[in-house]
Amino acid sequence: GSLGSLKPSPLMGVYAASKTFVDYFSSALRYEYKDVNVDVQIISPGFVSTRMTQWSSMGKPSLVSATPEQFAISSIATIGLTSHTSGYWVHGLQSLLITAMPTSLSNWAAVRMIEKIKK
């Protein structure tokens, strides 16, 4: 999953759609396997600062871009507590904000974010 699955994402349609697929598929698996004690947890993070993202100004460690170590510790702490998590407290706040805003505003923000990532 990813925060990118929460709303339509201009300029990232295929990415957002693939993340939405992961969310729906995982939800279906969770239901299908609940009677055999298999727990499926969906993790939908925001930015995590990895070598894959460090080329971008948004990919550097910051308040909104956790280090892999921070993200791992935080997301592991949610195992068994919830079926769907952002994995990191700031990403949880971002998730709430994204889902609360009108789609027209989230579309505008998505385009601005892509422009910032390209720099």
C-alpha positions in Angstrom: 0.0 0.0 0.0 0.9 3.7 0.0 -0.6 7.0 0.9 -0.9 7.3 -2.9 -3.8 4.9 -2.8 -6.0 7.3 -0.8 -7.2 9.6 -3.6 -6.8 9.8 -7.3 -3.3 11.1 -8.1 -2.8 13.2 -11.2 0.5 12.4 -12.9 0.7 9.2 -10.9 -2.4 7.3 -12.0 -0.8 3.9 -12.6 1.2 4.1 -9.3 -2.0 5.1 -7.3 -4.0 2.4 -9.0 -1.4 -0.3 -8.3 -1.4 0.7 -4.6 -5.2 0.7 -4.4 -5.1 -2.9 -5.9 -2.7 -3.9 -3.1 -5.0 -2.5 -0.5 -8.1 -4.2 -1.9 -6.3 -7.5 -2.6 -4.9 -7.5 1.0 -8.3 -6.8 2.4 -9.8 -9.7 0.5 -7.0 -12.0 1.7 -7.5 -10.9 5.3 -11.2 -11.9 5.1 -10.4 -15.2 3.2 -7.8 -16.4 5.8 -9.3 -15.1 9.0 -10.6 -18.5 10.0 -7.2 -20.2 9.7 -5.4 -17.7 11.9 -3.5 -15.9 9.1 -3.5 -12.2 9.8 -3.0 -9.8 6.9 -1.9 -6.3 7.7 -1.8 -3.5 5.2 0.9 -1.0 5.5 0.3 2.2 3.6 3.3 4.5 4.2 4.2 7.9 3.0 7.8 8.8 2.1 10.6 6.7 3.6 14.1 7.9 3.0 15.9 5.1 1.1 18.5 4.9 -1.6 15.6 4.7 -4.1 14.2 8.1 -3.0 17.4 10.1 -2.1 17.6 11.6 -5.6 14.6 13.7 -4.7 14.5 16.6 -2.3 11.5 14.9 -0.6 13.5 11.7 -0.2 16.0 13.0 2.4 15.3 12.1 6.0 13.0 14.7 7.6 9.9 14.9 9.7 7.7 13.5 6.9 10.3 11.2 5.4 11.3 8.6 8.0 14.6 6.7 7.9 14.2 3.0 7.2 15.1 2.3 10.8 12.5 4.7 12.2 9.9 3.2 9.8 10.7 -0.4 10.7 10.6 0.2 14.4 7.3 2.1 14.2 5.5 -0.2 11.8 6.6 -3.4 13.6 5.0 -1.9 16.8 1.6 -2.1 15.0 1.7 -5.8 14.3 -1.4 -7.4 15.9 -2.9 -4.1 16.8 -4.6 -3.0 13.6 -5.4 -4.4 10.1 -4.3 -1.3 8.3 -1.6 1.2 9.3 0.5 3.9 7.8 3.3 2.5 9.8 4.7 5.9 11.1 2.9 8.5 13.1 3.5 11.4 10.7 2.2 9.3 7.8 -0.9 8.6 9.9 -1.5 12.4 10.2 -0.9 12.8 6.5 -3.4 10.0 5.8 -6.1 11.7 7.9 -5.4 15.0 6.2 -5.5 13.5 2.7 -8.8 11.6 3.3 -10.4 14.7 4.8 -9.6 17.1 2.0 -11.7 17.5 -1.1 -10.4 15.6 -4.1 -9.9 18.9 -6.1 -7.5 20.0 -3.3 -5.7 16.7 -3.1 -5.3 16.7 -7.0 -3.7 20.2 -6.7 -1.5 19.0 -3.9 -0.5 15.9 -5.8 0.6 17.9 -8.8 2.7 20.3 -6.6 4.3 17.3 -4.9 5.3 15.7 -8.2 6.8 19.0 -9.3 8.8 19.2 -6.0 9.9 15.6 -6.4 11.3 16.3 -9.8 13.6 19.0 -8.5 
